[in-house]
Amino acid sequence: MNKKWIVLATLLAVVLAFVTGVVLFKNRAGQELARSTQAHGEALVRSHSPVYGNPAAKVTIVEFFDPSCETCRAFYPIVKSIVDASFGQVRLVVRYAPLHHGSDTAVKILEAARLQGKYWEAVERALASQHQWASHGNAQPELIWELIGDLGLDMAKAKADSDGAAISALLGQDVADMQRLKVDRTPGFFVNGTPLMEFGAAQLKALVEQESRKAGGVSRP
């Protein structure tokens, strides 16, 4: 075997070892996530969590969500369309995973809006203008107050609520559940308790369809 073929064979061996390592890592991570979900199933859905869609839906998408996360912003219309197209068979439950600087403050503002019935409107305003307030080098989540100023909120009450013990406790519970379930990136999805192992819009839709069939429904995301 000449030198050229030896070098090529060595490179192929290195690439194969790398690919094998990546696959094994993903499998181990997926298995660990699945074990955590089985061991802490009660940590997936809490009574305090925002729900979009039919509360009695057979299929539940749990999303660990960070309002500062660009991927969460990109997936928001995708997840919403899955729920909207499901004829009441799928619901979304939002859990918080404030992994970026300033996200905890953003969550508190959104929750204060929810207390006055303006949660989804506030979420959409915050996501649409995410680039203004969620700069990872200079996060300014307080700007969200200006973005939602025309939603008809009692702003004095909303700001007081955002600093209150109830919202802090809610956020603390979500963070504890996030850690218990070993969610370390956003968005993190579970469908009827099954974690989304391969991330992507098509993969999420396929998992929803799979769980819908198991539940005896027909999903049309």
Residue frames as a rotation matrix with the C-alpha (Angstrom) as fourth column:
MET 1
0.583 0.813 0.000 0.00
0.813 -0.583 0.000 0.00
0.000 0.000 -1.000 0.00
ASN 2
-0.265 -0.737 0.622 1.58
0.673 -0.603 -0.427 3.30
0.690 0.306 0.656 -1.03
LYS 3
-0.876 -0.216 -0.432 1.80
0.475 -0.544 -0.692 6.35
-0.086 -0.811 0.579 1.19
LYS 4
-0.773 0.626 0.103 -1.21
-0.516 -0.715 0.471 8.08
0.368 0.311 0.876 -0.41
TRP 5
0.028 0.827 -0.561 -3.51
-0.109 0.560 0.821 5.16
0.994 0.038 0.106 0.37
ILE 6
-0.395 -0.238 -0.888 -2.17
0.814 0.359 -0.458 4.88
0.427 -0.903 0.052 3.92
VAL 7
-0.996 0.023 -0.087 -2.99
0.016 -0.907 -0.421 8.56
-0.089 -0.420 0.903 4.54
LEU 8
-0.464 0.879 -0.109 -6.45
-0.623 -0.237 0.745 8.14
0.629 0.414 0.658 3.01
ALA 9
-0.013 0.432 -0.902 -7.18
0.353 0.846 0.400 5.05
0.935 -0.313 -0.164 5.07
THR 10
-0.708 -0.317 -0.632 -6.05
0.696 -0.158 -0.700 6.86
0.122 -0.935 0.332 8.21
LEU 11
-0.914 0.400 0.069 -8.34
-0.401 -0.916 0.000 9.82
0.063 -0.028 0.998 7.45
LEU 12
-0.161 0.893 -0.419 -11.29
-0.403 0.328 0.854 7.52
0.901 0.306 0.307 6.80
ALA 13
-0.213 0.019 -0.977 -10.64
0.694 0.707 -0.138 5.74
0.688 -0.707 -0.164 10.11
VAL 14
-0.941 -0.165 -0.295 -10.58
0.326 -0.675 -0.662 9.06
-0.090 -0.719 0.689 11.96
VAL 15
-0.662 0.750 0.008 -13.83
-0.659 -0.586 0.472 10.20
0.359 0.307 0.882 10.33
LEU 16
-0.039 0.653 -0.757 -15.51
-0.008 0.757 0.654 6.86
0.999 0.031 -0.024 11.09
ALA 17
-0.503 -0.217 -0.836 -14.39
0.788 0.281 -0.547 7.03
0.354 -0.935 0.030 14.72
PHE 18
-0.988 0.147 -0.038 -15.72
-0.124 -0.924 -0.361 10.59
-0.088 -0.352 0.932 15.02
VAL 19
-0.368 0.906 -0.207 -19.09
-0.651 -0.092 0.753 9.69
0.663 0.412 0.624 13.49
THR 20
-0.080 0.295 -0.952 -19.37
0.404 0.883 0.239 6.62
0.911 -0.365 -0.190 15.71
GLY 21
-0.792 -0.296 -0.534 -18.55
0.603 -0.241 -0.760 8.74
0.097 -0.924 0.369 18.75
VAL 22
-0.845 0.528 0.088 -21.24
-0.523 -0.849 0.080 11.30
0.117 0.022 0.993 17.86
VAL 23
-0.093 0.841 -0.533 -23.85
-0.379 0.465 0.800 8.57
0.921 0.276 0.276 17.39
LEU 24
-0.231 -0.057 -0.971 -22.94
0.693 0.691 -0.205 6.91
0.683 -0.721 -0.119 20.68
PHE 25
-0.973 -0.144 -0.181 -23.03
0.229 -0.704 -0.672 10.26
-0.031 -0.695 0.718 22.48
LYS 26
-0.574 0.818 0.025 -26.48
-0.715 -0.516 0.471 11.05
0.398 0.253 0.882 21.07
ASN 27
0.012 0.580 -0.815 -27.74
0.015 0.815 0.580 7.61
1.000 -0.019 0.001 22.01
ARG 28
-0.533 -0.274 -0.801 -26.44
0.765 0.248 -0.594 7.93
0.361 -0.929 0.077 25.56
ALA 29
-0.983 0.185 0.012 -27.91
-0.177 -0.917 -0.357 11.43
-0.055 -0.353 0.934 25.89
GLY 30
-0.320 0.918 -0.234 -31.24
-0.648 -0.031 0.761 10.22
0.691 0.395 0.605 24.56
GLN 31
-0.059 0.255 -0.965 -31.29
0.416 0.885 0.208 7.24
0.907 -0.389 -0.158 26.89
GLU 32
-0.815 -0.295 -0.499 -30.46
0.573 -0.278 -0.771 9.46
0.088 -0.914 0.396 29.86
LEU 33
-0.824 0.560 0.080 -33.24
-0.553 -0.828 0.094 11.89
0.119 0.033 0.992 28.93
ALA 34
-0.072 0.819 -0.569 -35.72
-0.357 0.512 0.781 9.02
0.931 0.259 0.255 28.55
ARG 35
-0.304 -0.095 -0.948 -34.74
0.712 0.639 -0.292 7.59
0.633 -0.764 -0.127 31.94
SER 36
-0.984 -0.082 -0.158 -35.12
0.165 -0.745 -0.646 10.99
-0.065 -0.662 0.747 33.58
THR 37
-0.540 0.841 -0.029 -38.58
-0.704 -0.433 0.563 11.38
0.461 0.324 0.826 32.05
GLN 38
0.028 0.540 -0.841 -39.68
0.089 0.837 0.540 7.97
0.996 -0.090 -0.025 33.29
ALA 39
-0.462 -0.315 -0.829 -38.33
0.798 0.259 -0.544 8.64
0.386 -0.913 0.132 36.78
HIS 40
-0.748 0.130 -0.651 -39.78
0.317 -0.791 -0.523 12.15
-0.582 -0.598 0.551 37.06
GLY 41
-0.577 0.573 0.582 -42.92
0.737 0.060 0.673 12.09
0.351 0.817 -0.457 34.95
GLU 42
0.371 0.766 -0.525 -44.72
0.915 -0.399 0.065 14.35
-0.159 -0.504 -0.849 37.40
ALA 43
-0.193 -0.560 -0.806 -42.25
0.375 -0.801 0.467 17.11
-0.907 -0.212 0.365 36.53
LEU 44
-0.707 -0.101 0.700 -43.50
0.707 -0.064 0.704 17.42
-0.027 0.993 0.117 32.96
VAL 45
-0.245 0.739 0.628 -46.82
0.280 -0.566 0.775 19.17
0.928 0.366 -0.068 33.52
ARG 46
-0.846 0.025 -0.533 -47.75
0.515 -0.219 -0.828 21.43
-0.138 -0.975 0.172 36.42
SER 47
0.091 0.996 -0.012 -51.13
0.977 -0.092 -0.195 22.98
-0.195 0.006 -0.981 37.12
HIS 48
0.271 -0.011 -0.963 -49.67
0.232 -0.970 0.077 26.49
-0.934 -0.244 -0.260 36.92
SER 49
-0.652 -0.726 0.219 -48.38
0.364 -0.046 0.930 26.12
-0.665 0.686 0.295 33.35
PRO 50
-0.221 0.538 -0.813 -49.81
-0.743 -0.633 -0.217 28.09
-0.632 0.556 0.540 30.40
VAL 51
-0.388 0.194 0.901 -51.84
0.444 0.896 -0.002 25.93
-0.808 0.399 -0.434 28.02
TYR 52
-0.459 0.268 -0.847 -52.59
-0.775 -0.586 0.234 26.59
-0.434 0.765 0.476 24.36
GLY 53
-0.668 0.298 -0.682 -55.30
-0.389 0.641 0.662 24.53
0.634 0.707 -0.312 22.74
ASN 54
0.388 0.900 -0.198 -57.93
-0.382 0.353 0.854 22.17
0.839 -0.256 0.481 24.09
PRO 55
-0.115 -0.475 0.873 -57.20
-0.988 -0.036 -0.149 21.52
0.103 -0.879 -0.465 27.80
ALA 56
0.373 0.359 0.855 -58.67
-0.526 0.841 -0.123 18.01
-0.764 -0.404 0.503 27.40
ALA 57
0.453 -0.239 -0.859 -56.63
-0.851 0.170 -0.497 17.10
0.264 0.956 -0.126 24.30
LYS 58
0.998 -0.038 0.052 -55.35
0.026 0.974 0.227 13.53
-0.059 -0.225 0.972 24.07
VAL 59
0.332 -0.930 0.157 -51.89
0.866 0.235 -0.442 14.62
0.374 0.283 0.883 23.02
THR 60
0.947 -0.057 -0.315 -49.78
0.137 -0.817 0.560 17.04
-0.289 -0.574 -0.766 25.05
ILE 61
0.297 -0.891 0.343 -46.73
0.559 -0.129 -0.819 18.82
0.774 0.435 0.460 23.71
VAL 62
0.814 -0.189 -0.550 -44.62
0.424 -0.453 0.784 20.07
-0.397 -0.871 -0.289 26.61
GLU 63
0.456 -0.680 0.574 -42.17
0.495 -0.341 -0.799 22.75
0.739 0.649 0.181 25.54
PHE 64
0.343 -0.483 -0.806 -39.39
0.768 -0.349 0.537 23.99
-0.541 -0.803 0.251 27.78
PHE 65
0.531 0.171 0.830 -39.26
0.724 -0.600 -0.340 27.54
0.440 0.781 -0.442 26.51
ASP 66
-0.233 -0.618 -0.751 -36.86
0.763 -0.594 0.253 30.46
-0.603 -0.514 0.610 26.85
PRO 67
0.762 0.644 -0.067 -38.26
0.466 -0.617 -0.634 33.79
-0.450 0.452 -0.770 25.57
SER 68
0.394 -0.700 -0.596 -34.70
-0.576 -0.693 0.433 34.90
-0.716 0.172 -0.676 24.74
CYS 69
-0.316 -0.549 0.774 -34.03
0.145 0.778 0.611 31.82
-0.938 0.305 -0.166 22.60
GLU 70
-0.455 0.081 -0.887 -33.93
-0.793 -0.490 0.363 32.45
-0.405 0.868 0.287 18.84
THR 71
-0.931 0.113 -0.348 -34.86
-0.092 0.847 0.523 28.84
0.354 0.519 -0.778 18.10
CYS 72
-0.580 0.778 -0.241 -37.86
0.614 0.223 -0.757 29.10
-0.536 -0.587 -0.607 20.42
ARG 73
-0.229 0.463 -0.856 -38.96
-0.411 -0.843 -0.346 32.12
-0.882 0.273 0.384 18.41
ALA 74
-0.677 -0.100 -0.729 -38.58
-0.734 0.165 0.659 30.18
0.054 0.981 -0.185 15.16
PHE 75
-0.912 0.291 -0.288 -40.54
0.270 0.956 0.112 27.21
0.308 0.024 -0.951 16.50
TYR 76
-0.734 0.660 -0.160 -43.38
-0.115 -0.353 -0.929 29.25
-0.670 -0.663 0.335 18.00
PRO 77
-0.110 0.761 -0.640 -45.47
-0.953 -0.264 -0.150 29.42
-0.283 0.593 0.754 14.78
ILE 78
-0.549 -0.142 -0.824 -44.65
-0.508 0.839 0.194 25.79
0.664 0.525 -0.533 13.99
VAL 79
-0.955 0.179 -0.237 -45.90
0.296 0.631 -0.717 24.48
0.021 -0.755 -0.655 17.33
LYS 80
-0.529 0.798 -0.289 -48.92
-0.379 -0.527 -0.760 26.75
-0.759 -0.293 0.582 17.23
SER 81
-0.220 0.437 -0.872 -49.82
-0.966 0.024 0.256 25.48
0.133 0.899 0.417 13.74
ILE 82
-0.820 -0.090 -0.566 -49.58
-0.069 0.996 -0.060 21.87
0.569 -0.010 -0.823 14.92
VAL 83
-0.817 0.547 -0.182 -52.06
0.286 0.111 -0.952 22.60
-0.501 -0.830 -0.247 17.70
ASP 84
-0.367 0.707 -0.605 -54.36
-0.648 -0.661 -0.379 24.65
-0.667 0.253 0.701 15.45
ALA 85
-0.308 0.188 -0.933 -54.49
-0.880 0.316 0.354 21.91
0.361 0.930 0.068 12.80
SER 86
-0.958 -0.253 -0.135 -55.21
-0.185 0.905 -0.383 19.10
0.219 -0.342 -0.914 15.26
PHE 87
-0.154 0.985 -0.076 -58.98
-0.216 0.041 0.976 19.59
0.964 0.166 0.206 15.62
GLY 88
0.443 0.351 0.825 -58.65
-0.801 -0.258 0.540 19.78
0.402 -0.900 0.167 19.40
GLN 89
0.887 -0.092 -0.452 -56.54
0.170 0.976 0.134 16.64
0.429 -0.196 0.882 19.73
VAL 90
-0.023 -0.979 -0.204 -53.27
0.864 0.083 -0.496 18.38
0.502 -0.187 0.844 20.61
ARG 91
0.973 0.219 0.070 -52.46
0.154 -0.848 0.507 20.97
0.171 -0.483 -0.859 23.26
LEU 92
0.014 -0.981 0.195 -49.28
0.291 -0.182 -0.939 22.85
0.957 0.070 0.282 24.15
VAL 93
0.907 0.114 -0.405 -48.08
0.420 -0.179 0.890 23.18
0.029 -0.977 -0.210 27.75
VAL 94
0.428 -0.759 0.491 -45.38
-0.078 -0.572 -0.816 25.80
0.900 0.311 -0.304 28.27
ARG 95
0.774 -0.359 -0.522 -42.64
0.604 0.168 0.779 25.27
-0.192 -0.918 0.346 30.84
TYR 96
0.905 -0.419 0.071 -39.86
-0.386 -0.881 -0.273 27.78
0.176 0.219 -0.960 31.37
ALA 97
0.551 -0.834 -0.034 -36.16
0.815 0.530 0.235 27.15
-0.178 -0.158 0.971 30.90
PRO 98
0.995 -0.100 -0.017 -34.53
-0.101 -0.983 -0.156 30.58
-0.001 0.157 -0.988 31.39
LEU 99
0.556 -0.824 0.111 -31.06
0.785 0.564 0.254 29.64
-0.272 -0.055 0.961 30.20
HIS 100
-0.061 -0.560 0.826 -30.09
0.710 -0.606 -0.358 33.06
0.702 0.565 0.434 28.77
HIS 101
-0.793 -0.286 -0.538 -29.18
0.586 -0.601 -0.543 36.11
-0.168 -0.746 0.644 30.79
GLY 102
-0.858 0.487 -0.162 -32.28
-0.479 -0.873 -0.089 38.19
-0.185 0.001 0.983 31.47
SER 103
-0.617 0.647 -0.447 -34.73
-0.090 0.507 0.857 35.44
0.781 0.570 -0.255 30.54
ASP 104
-0.572 0.420 -0.705 -35.98
0.815 0.391 -0.428 35.10
0.096 -0.819 -0.566 34.11
THR 105
-0.701 0.314 -0.640 -37.08
0.000 -0.898 -0.440 38.74
-0.713 -0.308 0.630 34.04
ALA 106
-0.762 0.420 -0.493 -38.76
-0.602 -0.179 0.778 38.23
0.238 0.890 0.390 30.66
VAL 107
-0.615 0.533 -0.581 -40.67
0.432 0.845 0.317 35.23
0.660 -0.056 -0.749 32.03
LYS 108
-0.618 0.367 -0.695 -41.88
0.674 -0.208 -0.709 37.25
-0.405 -0.907 -0.119 35.01
ILE 109
-0.742 0.350 -0.571 -43.21
-0.467 -0.882 0.066 39.97
-0.481 0.316 0.818 32.71
LEU 110
-0.678 0.489 -0.549 -45.04
-0.382 0.405 0.831 37.42
0.629 0.773 -0.088 30.55
GLU 111
-0.575 0.455 -0.680 -46.54
0.708 0.694 -0.134 35.79
0.411 -0.559 -0.720 33.62
ALA 112
-0.715 0.332 -0.615 -47.68
0.231 -0.718 -0.657 39.16
-0.659 -0.612 0.437 34.94
ALA 113
-0.690 0.481 -0.540 -49.47
-0.723 -0.446 0.527 39.70
0.013 0.754 0.656 31.62
ARG 114
-0.678 0.429 -0.596 -51.06
0.125 0.867 0.482 36.26
0.724 0.253 -0.642 31.96
LEU 115
-0.738 0.394 -0.548 -52.62
0.617 0.066 -0.784 37.27
-0.273 -0.917 -0.292 35.26
GLN 116
-0.355 0.622 -0.698 -54.56
-0.307 -0.782 -0.542 39.87
-0.883 0.022 0.469 33.27
GLY 117
0.434 0.657 0.617 -55.50
0.258 0.565 -0.783 37.52
-0.863 0.499 0.076 30.42
LYS 118
0.845 -0.151 -0.513 -52.90
-0.502 -0.553 -0.665 38.82
-0.183 0.819 -0.543 27.94
TYR 119
0.306 -0.797 0.521 -50.34
-0.125 0.509 0.852 36.04
-0.944 -0.326 0.056 27.97
TRP 120
0.202 -0.252 0.946 -50.26
0.818 0.575 -0.022 34.93
-0.538 0.779 0.322 24.34
GLU 121
0.902 0.115 0.416 -50.42
0.334 -0.797 -0.504 38.50
0.274 0.594 -0.757 23.07
ALA 122
0.743 -0.664 0.088 -47.46
-0.570 -0.559 0.602 39.36
-0.351 -0.498 -0.793 25.28
VAL 123
0.209 -0.663 0.719 -45.52
0.242 0.747 0.619 36.29
-0.947 0.044 0.317 24.15
GLU 124
0.465 0.021 0.885 -46.00
0.878 0.120 -0.464 37.20
-0.115 0.993 0.037 20.49
ARG 125
0.963 -0.154 0.221 -44.93
-0.117 -0.979 -0.170 40.81
0.242 0.137 -0.961 21.06
ALA 126
0.548 -0.796 0.257 -41.84
-0.483 -0.050 0.874 39.69
-0.683 -0.603 -0.412 22.97
LEU 127
0.148 -0.491 0.858 -40.83
0.535 0.770 0.348 37.16
-0.832 0.407 0.377 20.31
ALA 128
0.723 0.195 0.663 -41.49
0.686 -0.309 -0.658 39.51
0.077 0.931 -0.357 17.40
SER 129
0.773 -0.433 0.464 -39.14
-0.342 -0.900 -0.270 42.09
0.534 0.050 -0.844 18.96
GLN 130
0.895 -0.411 -0.172 -36.71
0.417 0.634 0.651 39.64
-0.159 -0.655 0.739 20.51
HIS 131
0.169 -0.895 0.413 -33.77
0.868 -0.063 -0.492 41.21
0.467 0.442 0.766 18.68
GLN 132
0.276 -0.004 0.961 -34.40
-0.093 -0.995 0.023 44.49
0.957 -0.096 -0.275 20.51
TRP 133
0.552 0.095 0.828 -34.30
-0.780 -0.293 0.553 43.25
0.295 -0.951 -0.088 24.08
ALA 134
0.931 -0.083 0.356 -32.63
-0.101 0.877 0.470 39.83
-0.351 -0.473 0.808 24.06
SER 135
0.530 -0.827 -0.188 -29.18
-0.457 -0.092 -0.884 40.68
0.714 0.555 -0.427 22.76
HIS 136
0.776 -0.162 -0.610 -27.07
0.466 0.798 0.381 38.08
0.425 -0.580 0.695 24.50
GLY 137
-0.333 -0.941 -0.053 -24.31
0.773 -0.240 -0.587 40.58
0.540 -0.236 0.808 25.13
ASN 138
-0.991 0.050 0.127 -26.65
-0.104 -0.881 -0.461 43.29
0.089 -0.470 0.878 26.43
ALA 139
-0.459 0.869 -0.186 -30.00
0.738 0.489 0.465 41.81
0.495 0.076 -0.866 27.43
GLN 140
-0.960 0.237 0.151 -32.66
-0.280 -0.857 -0.432 44.41
0.028 -0.457 0.889 28.31
PRO 141
-0.684 0.719 -0.123 -35.82
0.661 0.683 0.313 42.42
0.309 0.133 -0.942 29.13
GLU 142
-0.435 0.526 -0.731 -37.38
0.474 -0.557 -0.682 45.47
-0.766 -0.643 -0.007 30.80
LEU 143
-0.863 0.091 -0.496 -38.02
-0.432 -0.642 0.633 46.77
-0.261 0.761 0.594 27.27
ILE 144
-0.784 0.619 -0.052 -40.81
0.515 0.695 0.502 44.20
0.347 0.366 -0.863 27.01
TRP 145
-0.317 0.685 -0.656 -42.94
0.651 -0.346 -0.676 46.50
-0.690 -0.641 -0.336 29.18
GLU 146
-0.462 0.104 -0.881 -42.86
-0.462 -0.876 0.138 49.06
-0.757 0.471 0.453 26.37
LEU 147
-0.946 0.027 -0.324 -43.69
-0.281 0.431 0.858 46.42
0.163 0.902 -0.400 23.77
ILE 148
-0.549 0.776 -0.311 -46.84
0.726 0.627 0.282 45.33
0.414 -0.071 -0.908 25.61
GLY 149
-0.918 0.074 -0.389 -47.85
0.209 -0.745 -0.634 48.78
-0.337 -0.663 0.668 26.81
ASP 150
-0.632 0.706 -0.319 -50.87
-0.775 -0.567 0.279 48.99
0.016 0.424 0.906 24.50
LEU 151
-0.756 0.332 -0.564 -52.42
0.122 0.918 0.377 45.62
0.643 0.216 -0.735 25.41
GLY 152
0.169 0.892 0.420 -54.69
-0.332 -0.349 0.876 47.23
0.928 -0.288 0.237 27.98
LEU 153
-0.030 -0.268 -0.963 -52.82
0.743 0.639 -0.201 46.04
0.669 -0.721 0.180 31.05
ASP 154
0.978 0.090 0.186 -52.94
-0.083 -0.652 0.754 47.69
0.189 -0.753 -0.630 34.44
MET 155
0.370 -0.924 -0.097 -49.21
0.016 0.111 -0.994 48.34
0.929 0.366 0.056 34.26
ALA 156
-0.119 -0.399 0.909 -48.75
-0.892 -0.359 -0.275 49.23
0.436 -0.844 -0.314 37.91
LYS 157
0.594 0.414 0.690 -50.35
-0.692 0.700 0.175 45.95
-0.410 -0.581 0.703 38.94
ALA 158
0.942 -0.247 -0.225 -48.44
0.031 0.736 -0.676 43.97
0.333 0.630 0.701 36.31
LYS 159
0.087 -0.978 0.188 -45.09
-0.321 -0.206 -0.924 45.33
0.943 0.020 -0.332 37.48
ALA 160
-0.061 -0.040 0.997 -45.96
-0.998 0.002 -0.061 44.59
0.000 -0.999 -0.040 41.09
ASP 161
0.842 0.443 0.309 -47.07
-0.441 0.894 -0.080 41.06
-0.312 -0.069 0.948 40.17
SER 162
0.706 -0.611 -0.357 -43.87
-0.112 0.402 -0.909 40.43
0.699 0.682 0.215 38.21
ASP 163
-0.346 -0.863 0.368 -41.88
-0.519 -0.150 -0.841 41.00
0.781 -0.482 -0.396 41.40
GLY 164
0.322 0.627 0.710 -44.25
-0.935 0.094 0.341 38.98
0.147 -0.773 0.617 43.55
ALA 165
-0.412 -0.497 0.764 -43.69
-0.723 0.689 0.058 35.71
-0.555 -0.528 -0.643 45.37
ALA 166
0.463 0.690 0.556 -46.24
-0.206 0.694 -0.690 33.74
-0.862 0.205 0.464 43.33
ILE 167
0.927 -0.146 -0.346 -44.50
-0.346 0.029 -0.938 34.25
0.147 0.989 -0.024 39.99
SER 168
-0.036 -0.990 0.139 -41.09
-0.976 0.005 -0.218 33.67
0.215 -0.143 -0.966 41.55
ALA 169
-0.181 0.041 0.983 -42.32
-0.556 0.820 -0.137 30.36
-0.811 -0.571 -0.126 42.97
LEU 170
0.831 0.536 0.147 -43.76
-0.140 0.458 -0.878 29.32
-0.538 0.709 0.456 39.60
LEU 171
0.646 -0.660 -0.384 -40.48
-0.626 -0.169 -0.762 30.08
0.437 0.732 -0.522 37.84
GLY 172
-0.237 -0.762 0.603 -38.51
-0.963 0.267 -0.041 28.30
-0.130 -0.591 -0.797 40.55
GLN 173
0.246 0.421 0.873 -40.61
-0.309 0.888 -0.341 25.16
-0.919 -0.186 0.349 40.10
ASP 174
0.981 0.129 -0.144 -40.07
-0.170 0.213 -0.962 25.19
-0.094 0.969 0.231 36.34
VAL 175
0.255 -0.961 -0.105 -36.32
-0.859 -0.175 -0.482 25.55
0.445 0.213 -0.870 36.75
ALA 176
-0.258 -0.307 0.916 -36.27
-0.787 0.617 -0.015 22.70
-0.560 -0.724 -0.401 39.27
ASP 177
0.587 0.560 0.585 -38.28
-0.090 0.764 -0.639 20.49
-0.805 0.322 0.499 36.88
MET 178
0.830 -0.369 -0.417 -36.03
-0.502 -0.169 -0.848 21.45
0.243 0.914 -0.326 33.99
GLN 179
-0.163 -0.962 0.217 -33.01
-0.966 0.111 -0.233 20.30
0.200 -0.247 -0.948 35.96
ARG 180
-0.078 0.224 0.972 -34.76
-0.559 0.797 -0.229 17.15
-0.826 -0.561 0.062 37.18
LEU 181
0.802 0.479 0.358 -35.60
0.047 0.547 -0.836 16.21
-0.596 0.687 0.417 33.60
LYS 182
-0.116 -0.979 0.166 -32.08
0.467 0.094 0.879 17.09
-0.877 0.179 0.446 32.44
VAL 183
0.722 0.329 0.609 -33.26
0.690 -0.398 -0.604 19.67
0.043 0.857 -0.514 29.91
ASP 184
0.053 -0.813 -0.580 -30.16
0.583 -0.446 0.679 21.68
-0.811 -0.374 0.451 29.01
ARG 185
-0.958 -0.287 0.016 -31.18
0.185 -0.574 0.798 23.45
-0.220 0.767 0.602 25.79
THR 186
-0.089 0.968 -0.234 -34.22
0.113 -0.224 -0.968 25.15
-0.990 -0.113 -0.090 24.35
PRO 187
0.131 0.883 0.451 -36.69
-0.978 0.042 0.202 24.50
0.160 -0.468 0.869 23.02
GLY 188
-0.933 -0.339 0.123 -36.96
-0.358 0.911 -0.205 21.12
-0.042 -0.235 -0.971 24.71
PHE 189
-0.130 0.949 -0.288 -39.96
-0.926 -0.012 0.378 19.05
0.355 0.316 0.880 23.61
PHE 190
-0.933 0.066 0.352 -41.83
-0.074 0.926 -0.370 16.10
-0.351 -0.371 -0.860 25.08
VAL 191
-0.382 0.852 -0.357 -44.95
-0.797 -0.109 0.594 14.64
0.467 0.512 0.721 23.49
ASN 192
0.711 0.698 -0.091 -47.14
-0.485 0.580 0.655 12.62
0.510 -0.421 0.750 25.85
GLY 193
0.791 -0.433 0.432 -44.04
-0.350 0.260 0.900 12.08
-0.502 -0.863 0.054 27.94
THR 194
0.580 -0.598 0.553 -41.82
0.762 0.638 -0.109 10.97
-0.287 0.485 0.826 25.05
PRO 195
0.192 -0.559 -0.807 -38.79
-0.010 -0.823 0.568 13.23
-0.981 -0.101 -0.164 24.58
LEU 196
0.990 0.029 -0.137 -37.97
-0.131 -0.137 -0.982 14.53
-0.047 0.990 -0.132 21.10
MET 197
0.497 -0.846 0.193 -34.64
0.457 0.445 0.771 12.83
-0.738 -0.295 0.607 20.49
GLU 198
-0.471 -0.605 0.642 -33.82
0.867 -0.182 0.464 14.15
-0.163 0.775 0.610 17.00
PHE 199
-0.200 0.389 -0.899 -34.47
0.287 -0.854 -0.434 17.88
-0.937 -0.344 0.059 16.93
GLY 200
-0.996 -0.091 0.023 -36.34
0.056 -0.382 0.922 19.46
-0.075 0.920 0.385 14.03
ALA 201
-0.431 0.891 -0.143 -39.76
-0.838 -0.453 -0.304 20.58
-0.335 -0.011 0.942 12.86
ALA 202
-0.015 0.411 -0.911 -40.37
-0.723 0.625 0.294 17.43
0.690 0.664 0.288 10.80
GLN 203
-0.699 -0.320 -0.640 -39.28
0.148 0.810 -0.567 15.25
0.700 -0.491 -0.519 13.69
LEU 204
-0.900 0.423 0.106 -41.62
-0.254 -0.313 -0.915 17.05
-0.354 -0.851 0.389 16.09
LYS 205
-0.122 0.897 -0.425 -44.55
-0.992 -0.122 0.028 16.66
-0.027 0.425 0.905 13.71
ALA 206
-0.185 -0.011 -0.983 -43.75
-0.384 0.921 0.063 12.96
0.905 0.389 -0.175 13.28
LEU 207
-0.939 -0.189 -0.287 -43.64
0.183 0.433 -0.883 12.44
0.291 -0.882 -0.372 17.05
VAL 208
-0.617 0.786 0.048 -46.98
-0.639 -0.465 -0.613 14.21
-0.459 -0.408 0.789 17.47
GLU 209
0.041 0.630 -0.775 -48.50
-0.913 0.340 0.228 12.00
0.407 0.698 0.589 14.77
GLN 210
-0.528 -0.332 -0.781 -47.05
-0.064 0.933 -0.353 8.90
0.847 -0.136 -0.514 16.41
GLU 211
-0.987 0.124 -0.099 -48.44
0.108 0.066 -0.992 9.80
-0.116 -0.990 -0.079 19.84
SER 212
-0.397 0.894 -0.207 -51.77
-0.878 -0.436 -0.197 10.81
-0.267 0.103 0.958 18.34
ARG 213
-0.082 0.326 -0.942 -52.13
-0.598 0.740 0.308 7.39
0.798 0.588 0.135 16.74
LYS 214
-0.794 -0.273 -0.544 -51.32
0.233 0.689 -0.686 5.75
0.562 -0.671 -0.484 20.06
ALA 215
-0.890 0.451 -0.066 -53.96
-0.146 -0.419 -0.896 7.89
-0.432 -0.788 0.438 21.73
GLY 216
-0.369 0.781 0.504 -56.56
0.759 0.566 -0.321 6.87
-0.536 0.265 -0.802 19.17
GLY 217
0.501 0.524 -0.688 -56.74
0.053 -0.812 -0.581 10.14
-0.864 0.255 -0.435 17.25
VAL 218
0.295 -0.394 0.870 -55.68
0.955 0.131 -0.265 11.38
-0.009 0.910 0.415 13.86
SER 219
0.191 -0.318 -0.929 -53.37
0.300 -0.882 0.364 14.42
-0.935 -0.348 -0.073 13.90
ARG 220
0.533 -0.020 0.846 -53.04
0.838 -0.123 -0.532 16.74
0.115 0.992 -0.049 10.90
PRO 221
0.305 -0.476 -0.825 -50.18
0.399 -0.723 0.564 19.10
-0.865 -0.501 -0.031 11.79
